Amino acid sequence: MDTQSIQRITELLTRGLAEVIDRRHLQERLESGDRLRVKLGIDPTGARLHLGHAVVLRILRRFQDLGHTVVLIVGDFTAGIGDPSGKNETRPPLTTAQIKQNYKTYEQQALKILKKDKKLLEVRYQTEWYKDFKLDSLIREASKLSVGWLLSHETFRQRTKDGQPFAFHEMFYPLLQAYDSIEVRADVEIGGLDQKFNILTGREFMKSHGMAPQDVVLAKYLMGTDGQKMGKSLNNFIAIEEEPSEMFGKIMSMPDSVLRDYFELATDLPMDEIDAMQFTDVAARDAKLKLAETIVGMYHGSIEATAARKGWGSLTTGQSMRWIGDAGTFVRDLLIVTGDAASKSEAQRLFEQGAVTIDGAIEKDWRKKRSAYSKSAHLLVVGKKKHATPFTM
């Protein structure tokens, strides 16, 4: 195997990954030249993809670049009955129409990253094998997993301990996801850390069927604009189809501490170039500009990226607004300073209605004090304004 191929395999097994099981086995298969089937289960409960989703998609693209087939499994069956979300509650079921529409937009966005080549991309729906699944088949498959194994799931355990609702059908979800691996004969399954239990269940299940267990690739989390795991429920995400100026602005408003992770997880810049970067003081601002222009360029093209950078420059050069007031000033009063509200009561209503975004995250607490904002510069968006207002402390 040539040096370049070895380097690409090394990057595939390290970049953006939290854990690989069994790494040695997977590396040997990659180096052997075997063509692998790499599975990703798609949760069709939402239509917008964000940079957190793109972390996994970029890893899949690296598999494709090495000639392996990505198998996307649309969880239309499990989404139709409701499944455990990993957030100590059960998700409501979706209609067939909702699932189809969500996947349609998902595919459109995912293909900004994945190759559409039929040899490298296969799309399957769970209902292909579950629509005719009979009760005796389900019982037979369920007998291959122990109750002890299922109850070792951290989410199930915690909900039982806390006395929260825990429906019996939720215990079938890991089994169903594991059975997907058998149907598509997966060699590798990829997912986030929150999917570790279900993917490991796939390994156990495949062994019980006399199959070689799939290897497991778990991706790192990308932090959102508020420092928590990026997710739609927290509204701290940067969407793949975000307007270029908004995408650029959200990236520029992020704390310096997440810059390196964004370069590693959200771009394709060489790791040696990333390792040589500085992320403190003036260098951090230059790195952030490079990051914002790179990411906007990936999803919108170089022309839009250049325009977004110029727009940002004209917006911020000598035009940052100074937030007047002491440390105890309510954030509500900021809207009066910017002219976005004519009175304190109007400003309060805008916050309570979720119309105010600070640094890419909705802020509903108008009573939050100025002292709660630790960074030196921030971005404010009110209502449907296309441009952010920069302000400093």
N, C-alpha and C positions, 0 to 999 in steps of 0.2 A: 504494500500500500504506500502511495506517495505521501510526502511530507504534508502537503496541503490538505489531503483527506484526513490525516491524523489530527491536524490542527482543528479542522471543522468538527470532528467527533469530540475532541476534548472540549471545545466551546459548547457543543450541544449538551454535554454531560455536566457542565458547570455553570454556564451563564444563566442567571435568573432562577436557579433551582434551589429549593430548600432541602430536598432529600431525593435519593434514587434507590430503589429496591428492586432487584438486586443489581447494583452498579456493575460489578465485575462481569456478571452474566450478560448484561445489556451491552457493555463495551465489547465483549468478545463477539457478540452477534453483529454489532455494527461494523467491526473490523473484518468479519468473515465475508462481508459482501451480501449477506442474506437480505432479502427485501422484506421489511417488516410492515405489519399493519398496526398503526398507532391510533388508538381510540380516544375520542373525547365525547363525553355526554353533554348535550346542550340542554339547558333549562329554558324552555320557551315561555317563561313567565313575564318577559319584558322585551321591548322592541329596540331599545337604545343600547349600543355597546359603548363601553368607555375604555380608557387606557388600562384599567385593571384587567378587563377581559383580554385586551390585546397582548398582555404578557404571555398568556398561554398560547394564543394564536401565533405569536412570533416564534415560540419554541416549536410548534407544529410546522411552521414554515421551514425551520432548519432541518427537520426530518425530511420534508419534501425535497429540499435542496440536495439531500444525500440520496434521493431516489426512492424514499419510502412512501407508503400510502397512508394518508390521513383518513380515518373513518369517523365522520361526524354522526352521532346518534341523537336524533331529535326525541326528547323524552315526552312524546305526545300522549303516551299511555299513562305514565305517572302524573303528568301535569293535569290530566283529565280527571284524576281521582283525588288530587291533593297529596302533598308530600311534606315530610319534615324539612324545615328550612335551615336547621342548624342554629336558629335564634329562639329556641324554646317555645315554638308555636307551630301550628300546622297551617300550611298554605292552603288557601281556598282553591277548589278545582277550576279549571278553565274550560271554555267551550271549544269545540273543534275549530270553529271559525277564528277564535282568538289565537289559538295555537298556530294555525296556518299563517295568519297575518304577522304574528310575531317572528316566526321563522323566516318569512319572506324578507323582512327588513334586516334580520340578523344576517342572512346570507349575503345580502347586498353590501353590508358593512364588512363582514368577515373576508370577503373577496378583495378588499383593499390590501389584505395581508397574505392570504392563502392563494396558491395556484389553483386554477380551475381545471387543469388537465385531468381527464377521466382516469388516467393511470395513477394519479397522485392524490385524487380527492374522491371519496365515496360518501354519499349521504344516505343514511338509513333511518327509518322510522320504527319505533318500538312496536307499533301496532302491526307491523309486518308479521311478527311472531306471536304477539299477545292477543290479537283479535279472535283467534280460534282456540286460545288456551282454555282447557277444561279444568274442572275442580280436581279431578284425580291427578292431572299433570302438576297442578300447583302443590298439592299435598306431597306428591312424590319428590318434587324439587325441594320443598321446605324441610323434608326429612334429612336432607344432606347438610343442614346447618343446625348447630346447637343453640338452644335458648340462651345458654351462658355466653356464647359468642355475641349474639345480638344485644344482650343486656349490658355488654361491656362497652357499648357505644356511649361515649361521654355525654352526649346530648340527652339520650334516653335516660341515662343514670341520673343526671342532674334534674331532669323534669320530674322523675319519680320521687327523688329526694325532696324537691320543693313542693310536691303535691300539685303540680300543674297538669292540665289535661294531656293525656297521652293515649291516642286512639290505637286500637289493636292493629289496624291496617298499616300503620306507619312502620311496623316491624318488617313488613314485606318489602319496603322500598330498597334496603341494601341488597336483598335477594334478587329483586328485579333488575337492579343495576348490574349485579354480578352475572345474571343470566344473559344480559346483553353481550357481555364479553365472550360467552360461549357461542352465541349465535353468529357473531361476526369474526370469531376465531382471532381475537386480539392477541398481539404479541406484547404490546405496551399499552398502558392506559395512563393518560395525563390528566391532572386536575390541580386545584388549589389545595392547601393544607387542610381545609375544612372537608375535603373529600377523601381524606386518607382512610377512614374506616371503611367506607363503601368500596373503595378500590382494592383494599386488602381483602375484603370479603370476596371480591372477584377472584383473587389468587386462591383462596380456600375452596371456593366453589369449583374452580377449574380442576383442582387436584381431585376433588370428589368425582369428577366426570372423566378422570383418567387423562386429562390434558395437561400440557406443560403450563405452569402458572405464568400469567402475564407479569412483565416487569412494570414497576410503578415509577412515574416521574411526577414529583410534586413541585409546583412553582411557588416562588416567593410571592408575598402580597405586595401590592403597590399601595402606598399610603395616599389618602385623598388630600384635598386642599386644607382640611382641618387637622391633619396628623393622624386620623384614624384610617382603618382599612377602607379603601375606596369602594363605595357602593351607592346604588341609586336610592336606597331607603334613607340614607343620611344626607343625600343631596350634596355630597362632597366630591363629585366625580367630574372628570373632563371627558366629554363625549367624543367619540371618534369623528362624528359629523358636526361637532361644535363649530360655530362661525369662526373663521380664522382669527379675527381680532379678539374674540372672547377667549379662544383657546390660548392665544399668545398672552393675554392679560392674566388669565388664571395661573399659567405657568410662572409668570414673572412675580406673582404675589405669594408663591410658595416659600416656606422657610428654607434657608440654605442647607439645613441638615438633611434634606431629602434629595438633594441634587444628584449625588453620585448614584443612588438607587434608580433615579429616573433615567440617567444615562445608560445604566446597565440593563434595566428592565424594559424601557420604552423606546429605545433607539437601537440601531444596528452599528453604531460607531465602534471601531475596534477597541477591545478592552485595554490594550497597551496605551492607546491614546487617552482613554478615560482615566487610567491609573496615573497618568502624568499630569492630570488637571489639578488645579488648586481650587478649593471651595470656601475660602475665607476672604473677608474684606472685599477689596475692589475686584479681585480675581473671581469671586463668587458671582458678582453681577455680570461680568463678561461671560462666565460659564452659563448663567441662567439665560442670557440673551441667545447664546449658541443653542442651548437646549430648546428654547421656545421656537426659534427659527427652524431647527431640525425637525421637531415634531409636527409643526404646522406644514412644513414642506412634505413630510411623509404622507399626510392625508389630504392636502389641498394643492400641492405642487409648489415649485420654487417661486413662481411669480407672486402667488398669494402670500407666501412666507415672507418675501422681501417687503411686500406692501404692509403686512402686519407689523413688521419690525419698524418700518418708517412711521407708521401710524402711532405706534407706541412711543417712538422717540419724540414726535411732535406733541404728543399728549403729556409727556412727563418732563420734557426739558424746560426747566424754569416755570412750570405750571402746576406743580404739586400744591394742593390747597392745605393750608395749615389749620388744623382743628383747634379752634379757640376754646379755652376752658381749662379747668384744673382736673386733677386725677379723679375727682368724684363726679364729674360731669356725666350725665346720662348719654348713651349712644344715640338716643332719640333726638337730641339737640343737634347732632351732626347734619340731619336732613334740613334743618332750618338754615344752617350755615351754607349748605350747598344750594339752597333754593328749591329743593325737591319737595318741601312741605311748607305751607304758609303759617302753620300753627303747630303747637306741641301736640294737640289732640289729633290733628291730621297725621302727624309723624307717627304717633302711637298706633293709629289704625293701619298704616302701611306696614309697620313691623308685624303687628298681629295677623295681618292677612298674608304674610309670607312674601311680601313684595320687595323686601330689602335683602340684598346679597352683599356680604363683605368677604373679600378674598375668596370668592367662588362658592361660598356656603351661605345658605339662607339663615338669616339672623332674625328670630322672632322676639327675643327678649330686649325690649326697648329700655329696660331698667339697667342693663349691663353698664358698668362704669367704664369710663375711658381707661382707667388703670388696668382693665382686663385685657387690653390689647398691648402685647409686649413688643411687637415688631416696630421698626421705625417708619415703615411705609405700608400703606394698605390700598385696596381698591374697593370702591363702592359702586354698586349698580342698583338703581331703584326702578321698579316696574319693568317695562319692556324697552328700556333704553338700550341702544346698541353699543354705546361706549361707556367705559368705566370712568369714574372720577377718582383720580389718585389723591390721597390725603396723607399727611404726616402728623406725627405726634408733636 
